[in-house]
Every structure is written in structure tokens, then in C-alpha cells.
């Protein structure tokens, strides 16, 4: 039987009827304390003893029901009840409708102001490339001597109209992916070149990018001005992107020249690489721009007389020869 300290003011612990624990030594009694009694007229929060009426036995593994999560977490695919956040559903619906209207208005503004100059579909056309196209195009830029043919492919649409094939399908089609990546590579390579010569500073990135963009813009203005003075036809939006693509291909030769300088091949070999890349770029532009400057008689409504043809051929050679000036400026980093 259990032993209890008669001097303690606390009542003896409750025992289950019919269950009695025997021990050879009396258990150690805890420090005596007085348990406050609940106030009269207020519900007591003291759980009833085990076995008393009203108590429920919960076996192991059967815990109390979990806390109910937020309705939006219970059904993420269902409609969100904004009233749980203190927002009226009508107000939330009005806000969502207002946001959608703002997005649509922004898209219409961009399409109205920028889409008329360069449509998004034309811009996507110049970035429609593949890995095989990039490899073949780089090989064509460096070794254009025996490439045939140079004419671009034309595809017929279902509505009877025709358009140029995408760069993915035609290697002669100009793209903007290679010029853009070459421009970024040129800026980083120029920064590396300056760092190896102990001349690097953070402003070199902005200066190099500004110089590259200025060269491209100058070449673009020269070509467009020549096309305007010689009355060379062509769509404004498509010709703008085509000319920018052809102007950006010179960065491939510039990158090859800078890599030759970084490898320390010597001044003579460096100049030979520069001359070769200039000749390959000039020959590539000479053959690629021919379809724009001297289109076939079947592709134009007005025939080109001999004097106009002579002037256009001279202009074409000027565009090709001027690349040595642009590339010479770009390799000086």
C-alpha cells in the first residue's frame, strides 16, 4: 500500500479503483503546494481523472483533429474567397477587372507606338534560329569563299502572299541572334584584354559598349542613306532589321582578331588575322547585300538602267571596303 505524508496539506493523488501499486520503499513526495480552486460560477478547465465519467480514452496514434488550414490552401485550384482577408468579393472582382484592363491597354499602347515601326512578328522572325544554323552561319562568316548559292529563299503563304524564310530554314537569311551575342562577347573580351594589360576599370564596359553601338549606328546610317539616294526599294521594317543584322556580323571577325592578340601570336600574325577577317567580312557583305542593292528584274516592278546599276555596284563596294575602318576602330581596345 502507498504511504502518504499526513503533514502535507495537498490531497493524496487519485488512484484508479482496483489498481494499487506496491513498492518496497515509499515514493518520494514532491514539494507541497496548494492547488487553487476554480472560482464559483465559472467553468473549470481541470481535466477529469482517468476513469471518471466524461473522460474519453484516446489510444496511441489517434490525436486530436488538426488545425483547419486556410480555405485557399485547402483547394488551390478553386476560387479564392477574398472575404477571409477582409476584402469584399465585389471589390476584389472590380480590382481584378481593372488590372486586366490595364494590361490590355498597355499591350495596345506598345503595339500602336512600336509595332508600326518594327512589328513584333518581324522581330521574332530574326531570332528564329537553331544550333545548327548558328554553327553553319559562323562557318560561312569565316569561310565565305566557296559558298553557293547566295540568294534567299521565299515561302508562299496560304493567303497567296510570300515572305522570306526564317534563319532556321535558310542560312542566307540574316538574323539578330549572332550579332547580339557577338556584341556582348566583344564587350566582355575587350574588358578582359584591358585587364590583362593592367588597364581595366569599371568604366571600360560602358565605353566599349558605347563605341560598338556608335560604329553599328554609323554603318547603318551609311547604308540606309545610300539606299535612299539610289532609290533602292524595300520594306522599311524588314530592311531596318536586315541592315542591323549585316552590320553586326563584323563583330565575329573582330572577336577572332582579339583572340589572336590574347594568344600572343605576334604582331605579324595578328595583322594577318585582322586582314583575313576583314576580307571575309567584306566578301560576305558584298554577296549578301547584292540581293538588296541589285534585286532581280522579276522581283521589282521598275527595271534598273545601266547607269543606276553602275552606281549601285559602286555603293556596294564602298560598303564592303568601309568595313576595314569600322573593324580597325573596334579592335583598338
Number of C-alpha atoms within 10 A of each C-alpha: 9 12 13 14 10 9 7 13 11 13 12 12 7 8 12 11 7 5 7 10 7 10 10 7 8 11 10 8 10 6 8 11 9 10 9 6 8 11 8 7 6 7 8 11 7 8 9 12 12 13 12 10 8 10 11 10 8 9 7 6 6 7 8 7 6 6 6 8 8 10 13 14 11 10 10 9 8 10 9 13 15 15 11 12 7 8 11 13 14 10 11 14 12 12 12 11 11 11 12 12 12 12 11 10 12 12 11 13 12 11 15 12 10 12 16 11 13 16 14 12 9 14 16 13 18 21 16 15 20 12 9 10 17 17 10 11 21 15 11 18 20 18 16 19 12 7 10 8 8 15 16 16 15 12 12 11 9 7 6 7 8 11 10 15 19 23 24 19 14 16 21 20 20 25 28 23 18 19 20 16 13 20 23 14 15 23 22 16 18 24 21 16 18 15 13 11 9 9 12 15 10 8 9 18 15 11 12 20 17 13 14 22 13 13 19 21 14 14 21 19 13 15 18 16 12 17 17 11 8 15 12 16 16 13 7 11 15 17 14 15 18 19 19 20 22 21 23 25 24 27 27 21 25 26 22 18 23 21 17 19 19 15 9 10 13 11 11 9 14 19 15 13 21 23 17 15 25 26 20 20 29 24 18 23 23 19 17 18 19 16 14 17 21 17 16 13 10 8 9 12 9 9 13 16 8 9 8 15 15 12 11 21 15 11 17 22 14 15 20 20 18 14 19 19 11 21 22 13 14 20 18 10 16
